Amino acid sequence: MKRVLLFAITAILLIGCTEEVDTSARYVYVDRTIMQYLESKEYYSDYVRMLGHVPVSVVSKTTLRQLLTARGHYTVFAPTNDAVQIYLDTLCAQGLITEPSWDGFANQNDLDSIEKEIVYNSILDSGDQLAYNVSDFPEHEHEFGLTNLNNRKLRIFYDTHDVDSININGTSPISKKNRGIELTNGFIHQVDGVIVTGNDRLGEFIAHWARHPESGYSVMSKLVLACELEDTLNAFRDDTWEYLYLTGGVEDLPKHTSVGQIGTIPQHRYYGFTLFCETDKVWEELLGKSAEEISVKDVCDYLQQSGYFDYIDGTLYDDDYTNEKNVLNQFVTYHLLNQRIGREKLVIHYNELGYNYTQGSPPSIPIMDYYQTMGLPRLLKTYESRESNGIWLNRFPVLRNGRGRFSPSREGLNDYHESGDFPSLSGLATRPNENEGIRVLTYSEAGTDASNIVNGIVYPLDRLMVCTENVCNQMGNQRIRIDVGCMQPELMNNDVRSHRAYYSYGATNCRGIPTNYPYLENIEIAEGTLFYYLPGYLSNWHNLQGDEYNIIGQYDFVMKLPPVPRAGQYEIRFGVATGSRVRSMAQVYFGSDRNMMPAAGIPLDLRLGGLEKRNGNVTTDSGVGWEEDTGDQEHDEEVNKRMRTKGFMKAPNSWSNVLGSSKSIRTFHYMTRRVVVSTYMTPYQNYYIRFKSVLDMTDREFYMDYFEYVAKEVYDNPEEPEDIW
C-alpha cells in the first residue's frame, strides 16, 4: 500500500502548477460532453464519483469532473463499476485493504490516493491536438505519444488472433461495444479493467527478474547486477530541476527571432534507459544449461573462450565487473542506452524520400539511427527498411546505391533498397550471418513481458548481441549520419525530440534550453547563448527528421560527439541549410579535451550556400559552384570534386522537405554539407566540438541538424566511390 500510495502522490506532484479551468468556456452544443455522457450511465457511477473528488493538481481546486465538462480534447479510458470492483478485490487479496470495498481503507488519505491513481491513469489531455479515436491508436506494443495525467505513457496490445481485441498495458481490455464514443470534448473508450501503471524502475525489475527465471530475463539480469548497475538503472528524475522549475529558478527563453515563439523549457528532467536483452532461451541454447543453473562465471567463461573481445586492447578477464574494460562490463553495457526509446522511435521515420508519416505508409528507403551505448563509448545502429520486416540492430545490407555492382556500367540500380545480399565478414563475428543483424522482437514473439517500467523499456532479442570486430569494421565501412537529437538523451527522455503524438501537432512548438542549469548533459552552453530546439513537424522544412536546433546571440557551446567505430582518418561533416537570411558564422574547435580544443580551420560561414551567399537582404554569388545532378556520371563527379576542394558537398538524396515527395533535398542549392574536420580518430575515445560566434549581430541564427562521420575508406575509395544517399 505504501508503494501504491507513494506512486499516486508522486504522480500528482508531477503535474505541476495548473491554472483553474475556466468552466464558463464550456461547449453549448446540443451534443454532450464527456462528463454528461458518463453521468448518464449508471455503470460508470463509481468513476463519476471519483472524478468529482479528485483535483486536477495539488495547487488547484478544480476537479477532474469540471475538467471533463469544459472545452478540450480528452481521451478517457473509463472503467466500469465492475472493473473498479475487480481492482478493489485485488487490493484486498493482496492485503492492502481490509475488505473489497471503499470501506476497507485504513484512512481517508489512502482512499484519496487510490482514487487519484485510478482517474489520473485513465485520462489523456491532448491540449490543442485531437483526442484519440480507435483508428488513431498506436501499432501493436507501441505507446501513445501523449502521457496520461500521471505523466506515464500507456501501451497498446492487440490480440494476434482478433485485431478488434485491444488492451491497455496488457491488463485493461477495451470494450468492443463501447469504444470510440465521440463527444464534444473528446472520446470515451470503456475499459473492463482499471489501468494500473506501477512505479517500479528498471533496476528494481532487474533485481526481481534475477531471482525469477519465469520472467524470461533472469540470466541477463544476473549479469547487470554483477556489474553493479542496479542503482544507475533506478534513476528516475532530476529533483533539482523539478524544484527550480516550480520556483522559477529556470525560465523560458525569449521569443525566437524568426519563428516568433517563446522557447518553452521542459517541465521535467527525467532519466530513462533502454535495455536490449537476450532471453533466457538464448542463453540456455548457448550454454546447455537451464537459466536457473547459469552463473555469471559461466557467461564470463563463454565470452572469454569465444574471443569476441580480444580485438580491444586492454580487455580484462578478471572478476572486477564494474571496470569498463572488463569483458562482462563491455558485453552488458553495449545492451544499454541512457535513453528511454519507445518502439515507434527506435527508428525515426518522418520525411525520408517517398514516405508520408501522416498516412502511415510502409517504409520507403532504409532508415538508420545511431546511439552511443553506456560504458565504453561505442555505437549501436538501429535500422528498418521495406525489406527488413521490422526493426533490427547492427544490420548491414548491401544497398542498391548506384555504386560498385550497381553502378551505371553494370546493373545501374540506384533506388537505395536492399539488394538481398550482405557484405562478407570483416573480422571475428558471433555467427556467419552476423551482418544480417538482430531483429528487435515484440513481447508476443518472445513470450515475455516487460512493459510497465516507469523509467525504462526492455526489448527481447533471440540472438546474442556483441560489439564484435566485424560490427565495428562494418560501421566503419559506411557513412554514419547522426541526427543531433540522437546525441541528447534528455530530449528523448522528456518527450521533446520527435514528439509527434498526433498528426495535428504544431509545426514548431519552440523549445528552449537554459544556460543556468546543465539540462543537456552532452552540451555545455555558455551565458549569452539562446539555445532553441524546433521540432518543425509538418512545416516542410528541409531537415533530417524535420527538426533542427537554432542557437542565437553571442553564442558559445561545446558538444560531446559520438565515438568512432574503429581507428582511422575521418571526415566530420556538418549539414547546413542557408534558406534563411539570418544565418550566422562560427569558429569551430575540435579535440578530445573539452578544455583545450584547437581551432579547426577557418570560421564556418552558414550564410554560404551552393550558389548564393545570403546576408540579410543582400544576395551574392557564393563561388561554391553547385550544379544540379544531370545523370551524366562524369559531369556530376566533376561538380562534386569542384565543390569538395572548397569544403562543400551537395546534400544527401535520402529525404525531402515535403512528406511523400520523390524530390530530394539534394536538388536544392541552399542545402549542403560542410567538411568541418578531417583528422585521425581512435575508438573508445570521447571527442568534443565547440562552436563560437564570430559575428557581432546577436539576432543571427546558428543552424544545427546532423553530423556525418565518414572514414577515408568511404570518401576516398577509387573502386567504389561514396554514393549520393
Helices and strands as residue ranges (DSSP letters): H 2-15, G 23-25, H 34-39, G 42-44, H 45-53, H 64-67, E 74-79, H 81-93, G 102-104, H 108-121, E 123-125, G 134-136, E 156-158, E 166-168, E 172-173, E 181-183, E 186-191, H 202-210, G 213-215, H 218-226, G 232-234, H 239-247, E 253-255, E 262-263, E 273-278, H 280-287, H 296-306, H 327-333, E 336-337, G 343-345, G 357-359, E 367-372, E 379-384, E 392-393, G 404-406, G 434-436, E 438-439, H 443-446, E 456-461, H 469-476, E 480-483, G 484-487, H 489-493, E 511-513, E 523-525, E 529-534, G 544-546, E 548-553, E 556-561, E 568-577, E 585-591, E 604-605, E 612-615, E 618-621, H 633-644, E 648-650, G 665-667, E 671-681, E 687-693, E 701-704, E 706-711, H 712-715
